[in-house]
């Protein structure tokens, strides 16, 4: 007997059993009743069966082993990550001021919905990340180190004993162009741990500036005023590279040896 000659109740029971209970696809059901997928899908919808959307269908196909997960266990190439970063950056640049404010409001609303425990856990992880960065260098610092090496520079990381005050070390030092690079996170210009600690840190930064410049070196301070991202890193590296190229051509006079990015 042709499946479509069965009454509505029987066909509905079949669809519920195979599509919902057994997570079969319309293609699999169509093959079982010897027809094409769109015919059973349209018939099922007419009988009140809600068809899965694309996202739901993909999840079911992955869970049933009919398709592989598109990203799980796979690593994107550097080129792919950069393309994604550039694309996302363009989307942000094209947003209107109202759209950006709306996104900020959504983010604030999401934060306010977090429980006290979730917020405490967030601050705990943030503090751990700050301590880790102080010991081994921030993510941007490590990436700049890698980019400098790739560009052919010899780089010394967390170099000590170059300055008169040995309590200070330099985040990155490029001997070929006698240039120190300091990567400053928010702790250097925002009162994350209070105004007093900020003032002490800024005073220490000013002292380091003076020691570096008086030692005849160039100083580049990179202030991380935005969220760390591949796009932001590219912008920073472009500026650093331009400064280093300029210095390599002609070492600047004493009053032109401080750069801030």
PEFEN-V963117 format. One record per pair of residues at least 6 apart in sequence whose C-alpha atoms are under 8 Angstrom apart, sorted by the first residue. I is the first residue (numbers start at 1). J is the second residue. D is the distance in Angstrom with one decimal. If there is no record, write none. Layout:
# PEFEN-V963117
I&J&D ; I&J&D
This chain:
# PEFEN-V963117
3&11&7.6 ; 3&33&6.4 ; 4&11&7.6 ; 8&47&7.2 ; 11&44&8.0 ; 12&44&7.0 ; 12&47&6.5 ; 12&49&7.9 ; 15&44&6.7 ; 15&49&7.7 ; 16&49&7.6 ; 18&24&5.6 ; 18&29&7.2 ; 19&25&6.3 ; 19&26&7.3 ; 19&29&7.7 ; 23&60&6.8 ; 23&64&7.8 ; 25&57&8.0 ; 26&37&5.2 ; 26&38&7.6 ; 26&40&6.7 ; 26&41&6.1 ; 27&36&7.1 ; 27&37&4.7 ; 28&37&7.9 ; 29&37&7.5 ; 29&40&7.6 ; 30&36&5.3 ; 30&37&5.0 ; 30&39&7.8 ; 30&40&6.2 ; 31&37&7.8 ; 41&51&7.5 ; 44&50&7.9 ; 45&51&6.8 ; 58&67&7.8 ; 61&67&5.5 ; 62&68&5.8 ; 62&69&6.1 ; 82&230&6.9 ; 82&231&7.6 ; 85&229&7.8 ; 85&230&6.2 ; 85&231&5.8 ; 86&231&6.4 ; 89&231&6.9 ; 92&100&8.0 ; 132&138&8.0 ; 133&139&7.5 ; 137&171&7.5 ; 138&183&7.8 ; 140&183&7.6 ; 140&228&7.3 ; 140&233&6.9 ; 141&171&7.5 ; 141&172&7.8 ; 141&183&6.1 ; 144&237&6.9 ; 145&155&7.0 ; 145&157&7.7 ; 145&172&7.2 ; 147&237&7.8 ; 148&154&7.6 ; 148&155&7.1 ; 149&155&6.8 ; 153&174&6.9 ; 153&176&7.4 ; 154&174&6.2 ; 154&175&7.0 ; 154&176&7.4 ; 155&172&6.6 ; 155&173&5.7 ; 155&174&4.9 ; 155&175&7.1 ; 156&172&5.8 ; 156&173&5.1 ; 156&174&6.5 ; 156&175&7.9 ; 157&170&7.1 ; 157&171&5.7 ; 157&172&4.7 ; 157&173&6.4 ; 158&169&5.4 ; 158&170&5.0 ; 158&171&4.5 ; 158&172&6.0 ; 158&173&7.8 ; 159&169&5.3 ; 159&170&5.1 ; 159&171&6.8 ; 159&172&7.0 ; 159&173&6.8 ; 160&166&6.6 ; 160&168&6.7 ; 160&169&4.5 ; 160&170&6.6 ; 161&168&8.0 ; 161&169&7.3 ; 162&169&7.8 ; 163&169&7.8 ; 163&211&6.1 ; 163&212&6.7 ; 163&215&7.2 ; 164&211&6.9 ; 165&211&7.8 ; 168&208&7.1 ; 170&180&6.5 ; 170&181&7.1 ; 170&182&6.6 ; 171&180&7.5 ; 171&181&6.2 ; 171&182&5.3 ; 171&183&6.8 ; 172&180&5.8 ; 172&181&5.0 ; 172&182&6.6 ; 173&179&5.8 ; 173&180&4.5 ; 173&181&6.2 ; 174&180&6.4 ; 177&244&7.2 ; 177&247&6.6 ; 177&248&6.0 ; 177&251&7.7 ; 178&216&8.0 ; 178&217&5.3 ; 178&218&6.3 ; 179&217&5.6 ; 179&218&4.6 ; 179&219&5.8 ; 179&220&7.4 ; 180&212&7.7 ; 180&217&7.0 ; 180&218&6.1 ; 180&219&4.9 ; 180&220&6.2 ; 181&219&6.0 ; 181&220&4.8 ; 181&221&5.9 ; 181&222&7.4 ; 182&219&7.6 ; 182&220&6.3 ; 182&221&4.8 ; 182&222&6.1 ; 183&221&6.0 ; 183&222&4.8 ; 183&223&6.3 ; 183&224&7.3 ; 184&221&7.0 ; 184&222&5.9 ; 184&223&4.8 ; 184&224&6.0 ; 185&223&6.3 ; 185&224&5.2 ; 185&225&7.6 ; 186&192&7.4 ; 186&223&7.9 ; 186&224&6.6 ; 186&225&7.0 ; 187&193&7.8 ; 187&198&6.9 ; 187&201&8.0 ; 188&198&6.6 ; 188&201&6.3 ; 188&202&6.2 ; 189&198&6.9 ; 189&202&7.4 ; 190&198&6.7 ; 191&197&7.4 ; 191&198&5.4 ; 192&198&7.7 ; 209&219&7.4 ; 212&218&7.3 ; 212&219&6.8 ; 213&219&6.9 ; 213&254&7.8 ; 213&257&7.1 ; 213&258&7.7 ; 216&254&7.5 ; 217&257&7.2 ; 218&257&4.6 ; 218&258&6.0 ; 218&259&8.0 ; 219&257&6.2 ; 219&258&5.0 ; 219&259&6.2 ; 220&240&7.8 ; 220&258&6.1 ; 220&259&4.7 ; 220&260&5.7 ; 220&261&7.4 ; 221&258&8.0 ; 221&259&6.2 ; 221&260&4.8 ; 221&261&6.2 ; 222&236&7.7 ; 222&260&6.0 ; 222&261&4.9 ; 223&260&7.3 ; 223&261&6.1 ; 226&232&7.5 ; 236&261&7.2 ; 239&261&7.3
